[in-house]
Amino acid sequence: LIISALRVATPLIIVALGVLIAELAGILFLCVEGVMLCGALFGILGGIYFGDPWIGMLMGMLAGVLVGLICAGLFVWVPADQVVIGLAVNIAALGLTSFVFRVATATMPNSIEGVAWGVPEWAVDDALLSFLFNVPPLTWVAAALFIIAWYGLFRTAPGLMLRSVGQSVEAASSAGLNVLLV
């Protein structure tokens, strides 16, 4: 039960870290659902087309980064409300991903083989080691990203600059920070 909860929560943990960083920078990142939809679509299509779930995960991450960068560009360079842009991207992503998924999967197999990992023979008898080896690998990546994000935001100079821009753009600009670059 705990392993299933960790497996399901891992993508949400990773996305929540991204939204946290955006919020601390002063960006109301409502595009997150559209980014997740595009990442999920390209992750599934990449996994099915290439037959490898790791390539699918990589394609999903790249698609999410691309859509996130498009949203960031719209936030910074288009003089429109962040809420309007976020809702527009979400609605467009919902329609586009639904259409592309139906068209692309009409003649595809229904599933791909998942990634199998298990407990080594030497750790089967120990309950703690058995639990730790059954935790999905991306959950460990999410935990590492959490620690890296905490350290980067609260213990480094770039993190301080990011948080200062999020608190007050005018004060950060008067302190000599390039607000658009941060």
N, C-alpha and C positions, 0 to 999 in steps of 0.2 A: 504494500500500500504506500509506504513512504517512497520507495523507488519510483513508483508510477507518478506520484505527486512531484517528485524532483524532475522527472523526465518531461512532464507537461509544463512545469513552471520555468524551465530553463530558458526557452525563447523569450518569455515575458520578463525574466530577470535581465537578460541582455538588452532588450528594448527599453526597459525602465532605466537602465544606466545611461543609455543614449538620450532619453528624454530628460533625465536629471541634468546632464551636462548642458543640454540646450536651454533648459529653464534657468540654470545658474548663469548662463550667458545672456539672459534676457529675451530669449526667443520662445514664443508660445507655439510649440511644435505640435500642432493639430494634424499634421500630415502623417503622423506615425502609423495610423491604420492603413493608409494607402501604401506606405513604404513596406509594411508587413505583408500586405496582399501581393504586391509585386515581387517581393522576396520569396514568398511562399510559392507563387506561380512558377517562377523561374527555377526555384529549387526542385519542385516536383518534375517539371519538364526536363531539366538537366539530368536529374537522377534517372528518369525513364529513358530518355534518348541515349545517354551514355552508359546506362546500366550500372552506374556506380553512385551510391548515395553520397559519398564524399565529394564527388564532382558536382552533384546536385546542390549540396550545401554551399560549396564555393560559388556556384552560379547564383544561388539565392542571396548570398551575402553581397556579391558584386551588384546585383540588381537593386538591392536595398540601398547600398551606398550611392548608386547612380541616381535613384529617385530622391534620396535624401539631399544629395548635392543640388539637384534641380530645385527642390523646395528651398534650400538655403539661398540659392541664387535669386529665386523669386522674392524671398523675404528681404534680402539686402538691396537688390537693385530695382525692384518694381515698387513704386509708391502706392501700395495697396495695403489693406488691413490684413494682418496675419490670420485672423479667423476666417476671412473670406478665402484667402489662398489655401488654407488648410482644408476647409470644407470642399473647395473645388477639386483639389488633388484627391481627396478621399472619394468623392463621387466619381471622378474620372477613373481612378484606379479600380473601383468596384465594377464599373461597367466594362472597362477594358480587360481586366483579368478574367471576368466571367466569360466574355466573348472569346478571348484567346484560348482559354481552357477548354471550352466546348468545341472549338474548331480543331485545336491541336490534339485533343484526346479522343476524337471520334474513332480513329483506327488504332489506338494504342492499347497495349496490355493494361490490365486493371491494377497491377501492382509491380513493385520491384522488390528484390530481396533486400531485407534490412541488414544492418550492421550487427554482427554477432560478437559479443564479448562475454566473457565468463570468468569464473573464479578459477585460478590455477589450482592444480591438485594439492599443492602444499598448504593452501589456505582454506580448504573446504571445511575443516573441522573447527576453525576459529570463527565465531559469529561476527566479530567486529571486522576482521579481514574479509570475510565473505560479503558483508554489507558494503564495505568500501570498494571492493572490486565489482560489485553489481551496480554501482552508481554510474550513470552514463558519462562518457568522456566529456561531452559538451557541458555537463554540469560542473565539472572541475574547471573547465575553461571559464565558465560564468563566474565561479568563485574567484579565480585569478583576476578576471577583469574587474570585479568588485573591488578587490584590494588595490589594483593598479589605478582605478578611477579615484578611490579615496585618497591615495597618496598623491596622485597628480593634481587633484583639485585643492587639497588642503595643506600640502607640504612642499609645493614647488612654486616658483615665480610665475610661470605661465598659468597655473591654476589660479593664483591670486589675481592676475590680470583679467582672466576670464570672469571671475566672480565680481571684480570691480566694475567691469563693463556691464554686467548684468544688473548690478545694484543701481548704478547711475551713469548713463552714457556721458552726460555733460561733465561730471566730475572726473571720469576717466580721461576724457578728451582734454580737459584743462590740465591734467597731470602729465600730458604728453603722450598718451597711448594712442596708437592708430586704431580707432574703434572698428573700422571696416576690416582691418587685417585680423584683429582679435576675433 
